[in-house]
Amino acid sequence: MQYVSTRAAASAAASSSQQFSDILLGGLAADGGLFLPADYPQVTGAELDAWRQLSYADLAFEILKKFATDIPEADLRALTAKTYTKEVYKNVRAGEKASQITPLRVLEEEGGKKLVLQALSNGPTLAFKDMAMQLLGNLFEYALAKQSAQLNIFGATSGDTGSAAEYAMRGKKGIRVFMLSPHKKMSAFQTAQMFSLQDPNIFNIAIEGVFDDAQDMVKAVSNDLEFKAKQKIGTVNSINWARVVAQVVYYFRGYLAATTSNEQKVSFTVPSGNFGNICAGHIARMMGLPISKLVAATNENDVLDEFFRTGVYRVRKSAETYHTSSPSMDISKASNFERFIYDLVGRDSERTRALFHKVETQGGFDLSGKPGSDGDEFKLVAKYGFKSGKSTHEDRLNTIRDVADDYGIVIDTHTADGIKVAKENLENGVTMIVLETALAAKFNETILDALGEDAERPEGFENIEDLPQKFVVMKPDVEVMKAYIAANTGL
Ligand SMILES: *Cc1c(COP(=O)(O)O)cnc(C)c1O
C-alpha cells in the first residue's frame, strides 16, 4: 500500500510515494499536504460476513493489514491483540461487556426508525481518542525499537488529546512526552488525570497563559528545524494517518454489530471538530462499508455545518472561536478536512493545493457553484453521504436531560450534540449510530447544570483529584522551553 500527499504534483506522486511505516512517525507531508492511500482498499461481502464473528482486536488486524502492508502480519496481530483488551477498555456502563471494546446500546426503536449509541470512551482517559492513541503508542514503540531510535513527542492540549497521548505513551521505551497545557485552565478532572501520572517519561508543563500561548510555543519550537531534528521532536496530532486508520475499525464494528446482513445500511452521527473521526467514517464508506449517511454534528463552532449546508468553507479567527461546553469541538478550522476535499475534487492535487492555499491566504473557499465561487463540487457532497447539523449550549442541556429521562443514561456534552443532530436525521429502515466520544464524568460541570447532580465516575476515578501531581509551571518563553527539553532528553 502506497501513500500520497493530497498536494503532491502528479509527476512527483509516483516517485515520492511512501509506505505505512514511513509516514507513521511524521505529520504533514513535506509539501504541506496530508497523506492518503493511493487507492482505498476494498472490502468484499464475503470478508464482511467473515468479520461478523471476530473479536475487536482481530477485526482491527484485518483492517489494519490492508493499510500497513509493510508490517509483518504476525507483528501486526500481536500489536492489535495487545491494544484492544477488556483490561484497557474497561470503563463500561452497567450491563455492557468490556470485551466488546465498543459496545452498542439501542436507545430507541419506533416504527422503522432506530437510534443506537456506540460507546468509544471506555479507555483510560474516558474519551474516544484512546481508541486510536493506544494503538499509536504500541505502533510507535514497535517502530522505534526496530530502528533503535527515540522520539520526543511535543504538543499542547486543552484537555482530551494530551491525556490520551500520555496514557498511550507512558512507560513506552524510546518515547518521552512533553505536553503543554494552559495553567489552571483545564477542568479539575482533566488536570488530575494528566498531572497524576508519575512515569519518568511523561513531562507535564503548565504554561502561564491560555491554550493559544501554549500552542504558539509548540509552533515556535517546531519551526526551529535544527533543534527539532537534534531533539527528535515529533507530534501525535489528529492529522496522523495511523490515528485515522485505527478509527476506521470502529465504523466496521458498529456496522457489523448493528446489522445481520450486508444488505442493510446504517448511518453514523459523529460529534466533530477537526474532522478526524468522521474522516475515518468516510474512508470506511470508500472501502465499501454499507453506510447511508455520515452526519457531522458541530457545536456553536459550526465551520463544518456551514460547509455541508452551503458549500462554503470559511475558517474562523481566534476571536470568532467560541469556548463552549463541548470544548473538544471548539475549533476554528478542521485540520483533516483536506483529506475529504481531495476526494471530493476527484483526487486532483493541483486543485486541492490551490483551495488550501486560498484557505491560508484568504480564509476559505466556496464550492457552491454560484457566480464567483471556486468550483461547483458541492453538488457531489450528497454522493459521499455527508449531512450535518449544529447544537448549542441550550440544546446540549436539554438533550442531556431528555436522554437521562427517556433512556436512563447520562451522556457527555459532545455526545449530546451528536444525539441532537442524529434525531434530526433519522431515516426509516436505516439504523442511526451515534458515536459516544467521551464519558460524562469528564465534563461534570455541565452535567451538574443539566441534571442537578454529579455524573457517575467509573471505578478507580473516584478520588483522582487527591492524587499527588507532577508538573512544572513555566512562563511562555521559547528559550526556557528548549532548555527544559534538552536537559530532560540529554540529547
Ligand atoms: C476530539 C474530540 C471530538 C472531535 O473529534 P475530531 O476528530 O476532532 O472531529 C469530539 N468529542 C470529543 C470528546 C473529543 O475529545
PDBQT file of the ligand as one rigid body, heavy atoms in Angstrom, charges set to zero:
ROOT
HETATM    1  C1  LIG A 501     -11.548  15.215  19.877  1.00  0.00    +0.000 C 
HETATM    2  C2  LIG A 501     -12.973  15.136  20.272  1.00  0.00    +0.000 A 
HETATM    3  C3  LIG A 501     -14.029  15.375  19.359  1.00  0.00    +0.000 A 
HETATM    4  C4  LIG A 501     -13.784  15.824  17.931  1.00  0.00    +0.000 C 
HETATM    5  O1  LIG A 501     -13.197  14.843  17.130  1.00  0.00    +0.000 OA
HETATM    6  P1  LIG A 501     -12.492  15.233  15.734  1.00  0.00    +0.000 P 
HETATM    7  O2  LIG A 501     -11.809  14.018  15.302  1.00  0.00    +0.000 OA
HETATM    8  O3  LIG A 501     -11.549  16.355  16.055  1.00  0.00    +0.000 OA
HETATM    9  O4  LIG A 501     -13.587  15.665  14.806  1.00  0.00    +0.000 OA
HETATM   10  C5  LIG A 501     -15.331  15.185  19.784  1.00  0.00    +0.000 A 
HETATM   11  N1  LIG A 501     -15.608  14.836  21.063  1.00  0.00    +0.000 NA
HETATM   12  C6  LIG A 501     -14.625  14.611  21.971  1.00  0.00    +0.000 A 
HETATM   13  C7  LIG A 501     -14.998  14.250  23.360  1.00  0.00    +0.000 C 
HETATM   14  C8  LIG A 501     -13.278  14.744  21.616  1.00  0.00    +0.000 A 
HETATM   15  O5  LIG A 501     -12.308  14.528  22.524  1.00  0.00    +0.000 OA
ENDROOT
TORSDOF 0
